[in-house]
Amino acid sequence: MTTAPDITVPTMPAATGQSHATATPRIKLSRRGYAIDHPDPKLGEALMANALGAADRDAMDGILRQLVKASVSGGKPCEVNLAFMISMVKSLKPRDSVEAMLVAQMVSVHVMAMRCAHHLAHADDLAQHDSAARALGRLTRTFPAQIDALTRYRSQREPAITVQNVKVEDGGNAIVGNVTQHASVIVSDQTRAAATRALRPARARRRHDAADAGPDAPA
C-alpha cells in the first residue's frame, strides 16, 4: 500500500508573521510628531520609503509630514485617514520623486474632495451648500487631470519596443522594415529593400513589352 507524502501547510499565525515582515508599517501620531510603528526601525523606514516612492530618508520624511497635515480631521491629524492615504500611495506604485509628489497630491485631493462632499451633505444653509459645492467641483476636476498627468509622465519613461522579421500568414497585411511601438503608436520604417521589391514588377513588364515588339518595332 502506497502512502501519500506528508504535506506541511503553514499555519495562519506563521503566514501572518511572514506577510507582516514586509507589510507597510503604520504611523503613530503624537504631540511631538509621528513615529513609524515597526519593531525594526531601519526596516520600517525602508518599507515606508518604498511604499511612498521616496529616494531617501529626507524625501520620505517630507512626504509623510505633508500627508499628516492633509489627513487632518476635526482639527487634528487622523491616523485612520493617514493609513488610508499611505495605502493608496503604495497601490499606485510611484517609481521616482516626480511620481511620488504627484501621487501624494492625488491622494490628498481625493481626501479633500470627500471631505467637501461630507460638508455638502450636511450643509445648514445655502451659503455653506454653495461653498462646499464649488470646492467639490474644483477638486473633482483636478483629480482626473492629475491622473492624465501621471499617465503621460509614465508613458514618456516607457522604452520603445522594436520588432523585426514579423511573419504574416496568408491574407494578412505585412509591414516591411522595423516596427517601433510606443504608447499605442506604430511607426513603420520603410527600407530600401522594400522599395526595390516594389519596382521589380514594373521593370519586368517593360522588358517583356520590348521583347514582344520585335526588331521591326519603332524606336
KOLNU-742924 format. One record per residue (C-alpha): residue number from 1; residue in one letter; x, y, z. Coordinates in pm, whole numbers, plus 32768, in hexadecimal, padded with zeros to 4 digits. Layout:
N
SITE | num | residuo | x | y | z
SITE | NUM | A | X | Y | Z;
...
//
This chain:
219
SITE | num | residuo | x | y | z
SITE | 1 | M | 8000 | 8000 | 8000;
SITE | 2 | T | 808B | 8154 | 7F9B;
SITE | 3 | T | 806A | 826F | 808F;
SITE | 4 | A | 8050 | 83D7 | 801D;
SITE | 5 | P | 8174 | 84B8 | 807E;
SITE | 6 | D | 813F | 85A0 | 81A0;
SITE | 7 | I | 80F0 | 8705 | 813C;
SITE | 8 | T | 8143 | 881A | 822C;
SITE | 9 | V | 8042 | 8931 | 8223;
SITE | 10 | P | 80AE | 8A76 | 82C9;
SITE | 11 | T | 7FCF | 8ADB | 83E6;
SITE | 12 | M | 7F1C | 8C28 | 83E4;
SITE | 13 | P | 7FFF | 8CCB | 84E9;
SITE | 14 | A | 8135 | 8C6D | 8420;
SITE | 15 | A | 80A8 | 8CF2 | 82DB;
SITE | 16 | T | 803A | 8E2F | 8389;
SITE | 17 | G | 8194 | 8E5F | 841B;
SITE | 18 | Q | 8238 | 8E3D | 82C5;
SITE | 19 | S | 8151 | 8F3A | 8224;
SITE | 20 | H | 8176 | 9028 | 8349;
SITE | 21 | A | 82F0 | 902F | 831C;
SITE | 22 | T | 82CB | 90D0 | 81C3;
SITE | 23 | A | 8189 | 9192 | 81FC;
SITE | 24 | T | 818D | 930C | 8204;
SITE | 25 | P | 819C | 9379 | 8372;
SITE | 26 | R | 809A | 9461 | 8406;
SITE | 27 | I | 80E1 | 95BD | 8487;
SITE | 28 | K | 80AD | 9619 | 85F3;
SITE | 29 | L | 805C | 9786 | 862D;
SITE | 30 | S | 80AE | 984C | 8765;
SITE | 31 | R | 80D9 | 99B4 | 87D1;
SITE | 32 | R | 8249 | 999F | 8777;
SITE | 33 | G | 8201 | 992B | 8614;
SITE | 34 | Y | 81F0 | 97CF | 8585;
SITE | 35 | A | 82A2 | 9683 | 85AC;
SITE | 36 | I | 82B6 | 9553 | 84C9;
SITE | 37 | D | 821F | 942E | 8587;
SITE | 38 | H | 830B | 930D | 853A;
SITE | 39 | P | 83E3 | 9231 | 861C;
SITE | 40 | D | 8511 | 926E | 853C;
SITE | 41 | P | 8538 | 93E9 | 850A;
SITE | 42 | K | 861D | 93CC | 83D9;
SITE | 43 | L | 8542 | 92CA | 832F;
SITE | 44 | G | 840E | 9399 | 8382;
SITE | 45 | E | 84A6 | 94CC | 82DC;
SITE | 46 | A | 850A | 93FF | 81AB;
SITE | 47 | L | 83AC | 9370 | 8186;
SITE | 48 | M | 830D | 94C6 | 81AC;
SITE | 49 | A | 83FC | 9569 | 80B3;
SITE | 50 | N | 83B2 | 9455 | 7FB9;
SITE | 51 | A | 823B | 9482 | 7FE4;
SITE | 52 | L | 8253 | 95F9 | 7FAB;
SITE | 53 | G | 834D | 95E4 | 7E8C;
SITE | 54 | A | 8442 | 96BA | 7F52;
SITE | 55 | A | 85AF | 96BC | 7EE8;
SITE | 56 | D | 863C | 96F2 | 8045;
SITE | 57 | R | 85E0 | 9733 | 81AF;
SITE | 58 | D | 85B6 | 98AB | 8180;
SITE | 59 | A | 84C5 | 9878 | 805F;
SITE | 60 | M | 8401 | 9778 | 8128;
SITE | 61 | D | 83EE | 9861 | 8255;
SITE | 62 | G | 8379 | 9983 | 817D;
SITE | 63 | I | 8265 | 98C1 | 80CF;
SITE | 64 | L | 81F3 | 9828 | 8217;
SITE | 65 | R | 81D9 | 997C | 82C0;
SITE | 66 | Q | 810D | 9A02 | 819E;
SITE | 67 | L | 8023 | 98D7 | 81AA;
SITE | 68 | V | 7FFE | 9903 | 8323;
SITE | 69 | K | 7F8C | 9A6B | 82F0;
SITE | 70 | A | 7E9C | 9A03 | 81DB;
SITE | 71 | S | 7E04 | 98F6 | 82BA;
SITE | 72 | V | 7D7D | 99F5 | 83B4;
SITE | 73 | S | 7C1C | 99AB | 8428;
SITE | 74 | G | 7B6D | 9A6C | 853B;
SITE | 75 | G | 7C93 | 9B57 | 8560;
SITE | 76 | K | 7DA5 | 9A51 | 8592;
SITE | 77 | P | 7E56 | 9946 | 84C3;
SITE | 78 | C | 7D9D | 97FD | 84A6;
SITE | 79 | E | 7E57 | 96B0 | 84AC;
SITE | 80 | V | 7D3C | 9604 | 83F1;
SITE | 81 | N | 7D43 | 9701 | 82D6;
SITE | 82 | L | 7EBE | 96F3 | 82CC;
SITE | 83 | A | 7EC3 | 9577 | 82B7;
SITE | 84 | F | 7DCB | 9587 | 8197;
SITE | 85 | M | 7E99 | 968E | 80E0;
SITE | 86 | I | 7FDE | 95CB | 8105;
SITE | 87 | S | 7F2E | 9490 | 8089;
SITE | 88 | M | 7EAE | 9546 | 7F54;
SITE | 89 | V | 8005 | 95D8 | 7F0A;
SITE | 90 | K | 809D | 947C | 7F22;
SITE | 91 | S | 7F94 | 93E7 | 7E3B;
SITE | 92 | L | 7FEC | 94E5 | 7D2C;
SITE | 93 | K | 815D | 947B | 7D40;
SITE | 94 | P | 8218 | 95C4 | 7D0D;
SITE | 95 | R | 8366 | 957A | 7C65;
SITE | 96 | D | 8425 | 96C0 | 7C91;
SITE | 97 | S | 8414 | 980F | 7D44;
SITE | 98 | V | 832C | 98B0 | 7C45;
SITE | 99 | E | 8233 | 9793 | 7C5D;
SITE | 100 | A | 8251 | 9791 | 7DDA;
SITE | 101 | M | 81EE | 9900 | 7DEF;
SITE | 102 | L | 80DA | 98E4 | 7CEC;
SITE | 103 | V | 8042 | 97AD | 7D8B;
SITE | 104 | A | 8049 | 9852 | 7EE4;
SITE | 105 | Q | 7F8F | 997A | 7E4F;
SITE | 106 | M | 7E90 | 9894 | 7DAD;
SITE | 107 | V | 7E47 | 97E1 | 7EF3;
SITE | 108 | S | 7E2D | 992A | 7FAF;
SITE | 109 | V | 7D3F | 99BB | 7EAB;
SITE | 110 | H | 7C62 | 9888 | 7EC7;
SITE | 111 | V | 7C54 | 98A7 | 8043;
SITE | 112 | M | 7C00 | 9A19 | 8029;
SITE | 113 | A | 7AF3 | 99D3 | 7F26;
SITE | 114 | M | 7A4A | 98D2 | 8005;
SITE | 115 | R | 7A5E | 99C7 | 8127;
SITE | 116 | C | 79AF | 9ACD | 8052;
SITE | 117 | A | 78AA | 99CB | 7FF2;
SITE | 118 | H | 786C | 9990 | 8165;
SITE | 119 | H | 7846 | 9B07 | 81A3;
SITE | 120 | L | 775B | 9B22 | 807B;
SITE | 121 | A | 7680 | 9A0A | 8101;
SITE | 122 | H | 766A | 9AB5 | 8256;
SITE | 123 | A | 764B | 9C1F | 81E4;
SITE | 124 | D | 7563 | 9CE8 | 82C5;
SITE | 125 | D | 7523 | 9E0B | 81DB;
SITE | 126 | L | 7549 | 9E77 | 8073;
SITE | 127 | A | 769A | 9F21 | 80AA;
SITE | 128 | Q | 7737 | 9DE7 | 8139;
SITE | 129 | H | 769A | 9D18 | 8025;
SITE | 130 | D | 7725 | 9DF7 | 7F10;
SITE | 131 | S | 787F | 9E0B | 7FAE;
SITE | 132 | A | 789C | 9C92 | 7FD4;
SITE | 133 | A | 780F | 9C57 | 7E77;
SITE | 134 | R | 790C | 9D43 | 7DD4;
SITE | 135 | A | 7A30 | 9CA9 | 7E90;
SITE | 136 | L | 79BC | 9B48 | 7E3C;
SITE | 137 | G | 799A | 9BA4 | 7CCC;
SITE | 138 | R | 7AFD | 9C2E | 7CBA;
SITE | 139 | L | 7B92 | 9B01 | 7D68;
SITE | 140 | T | 7ADA | 9A00 | 7C97;
SITE | 141 | R | 7B51 | 9AB2 | 7B5B;
SITE | 142 | T | 7CB6 | 9ABA | 7BDC;
SITE | 143 | F | 7CC5 | 9946 | 7C2A;
SITE | 144 | P | 7C97 | 98C0 | 7AC4;
SITE | 145 | A | 7D8D | 99C8 | 7A49;
SITE | 146 | Q | 7E8C | 9937 | 7B3C;
SITE | 147 | I | 7E46 | 97DA | 7ABA;
SITE | 148 | D | 7E88 | 9851 | 7957;
SITE | 149 | A | 7FCC | 98F9 | 79C5;
SITE | 150 | L | 8044 | 97B9 | 7A6C;
SITE | 151 | T | 7FE7 | 96E9 | 793C;
SITE | 152 | R | 809F | 97D2 | 784D;
SITE | 153 | Y | 81D3 | 97DC | 792B;
SITE | 154 | R | 81E0 | 9663 | 7947;
SITE | 155 | S | 81B0 | 9632 | 77D0;
SITE | 156 | Q | 82E0 | 970F | 778D;
SITE | 157 | R | 83B7 | 9630 | 7868;
SITE | 158 | E | 834B | 94EB | 77C4;
SITE | 159 | P | 8452 | 9467 | 76CD;
SITE | 160 | A | 83F7 | 943C | 7562;
SITE | 161 | I | 83D8 | 92D5 | 74E1;
SITE | 162 | T | 846B | 927E | 738B;
SITE | 163 | V | 83EC | 9146 | 72D9;
SITE | 164 | Q | 84A5 | 90AC | 71B2;
SITE | 165 | N | 8462 | 8F8B | 70C3;
SITE | 166 | V | 82EA | 8F7E | 70F8;
SITE | 167 | K | 8249 | 8E4D | 7053;
SITE | 168 | V | 80F5 | 8E8E | 6FB7;
SITE | 169 | E | 800C | 8D74 | 6F53;
SITE | 170 | D | 7F46 | 8D6B | 6E0E;
SITE | 171 | G | 7E45 | 8E7D | 6DF7;
SITE | 172 | G | 7EFB | 8F63 | 6EE9;
SITE | 173 | N | 7F9B | 90B3 | 6EAA;
SITE | 174 | A | 8112 | 90C6 | 6EE2;
SITE | 175 | I | 81DA | 91F4 | 6F4F;
SITE | 176 | V | 8333 | 91E2 | 6EB1;
SITE | 177 | G | 8451 | 925F | 6F88;
SITE | 178 | N | 847B | 92A9 | 70F9;
SITE | 179 | V | 8342 | 92F1 | 71C4;
SITE | 180 | T | 8361 | 93CE | 72F9;
SITE | 181 | Q | 823D | 93CB | 73EA;
SITE | 182 | H | 8221 | 94CB | 7503;
SITE | 183 | A | 80EF | 9549 | 75B9;
SITE | 184 | S | 7FF9 | 94AA | 74C4;
SITE | 185 | V | 80A8 | 9546 | 7395;
SITE | 186 | I | 813D | 9465 | 7284;
SITE | 187 | V | 8239 | 94FD | 7192;
SITE | 188 | S | 82B4 | 9438 | 7062;
SITE | 189 | D | 8419 | 9471 | 6FF0;
SITE | 190 | Q | 840E | 9420 | 6E7C;
SITE | 191 | T | 855C | 939E | 6DFF;
SITE | 192 | R | 8602 | 93B8 | 6CAA;
SITE | 193 | A | 85D0 | 9244 | 6C7D;
SITE | 194 | A | 8457 | 9274 | 6C89;
SITE | 195 | A | 8469 | 9386 | 6B82;
SITE | 196 | T | 8543 | 92AA | 6AA5;
SITE | 197 | R | 844C | 918A | 6ABA;
SITE | 198 | A | 832F | 9275 | 6A63;
SITE | 199 | L | 83E1 | 92E7 | 6923;
SITE | 200 | R | 843A | 918C | 68A1;
SITE | 201 | P | 82E3 | 9138 | 6804;
SITE | 202 | A | 82DE | 927F | 6740;
SITE | 203 | R | 843D | 9246 | 66B2;
SITE | 204 | A | 83E3 | 90DF | 6654;
SITE | 205 | R | 82B1 | 9157 | 6595;
SITE | 206 | R | 8381 | 9253 | 64D1;
SITE | 207 | R | 8477 | 9143 | 6468;
SITE | 208 | H | 8358 | 905C | 6403;
SITE | 209 | D | 82B1 | 916B | 632F;
SITE | 210 | A | 83F7 | 91B4 | 6279;
SITE | 211 | A | 8427 | 9042 | 6223;
SITE | 212 | D | 82C3 | 9026 | 6199;
SITE | 213 | A | 82F3 | 9152 | 60B8;
SITE | 214 | G | 8406 | 90A1 | 5FF1;
SITE | 215 | P | 8519 | 9136 | 5F1A;
SITE | 216 | D | 8425 | 91EF | 5E34;
SITE | 217 | A | 838E | 92BE | 5F4E;
SITE | 218 | P | 83CB | 9432 | 5F39;
SITE | 219 | A | 84D1 | 94B8 | 6024;
//
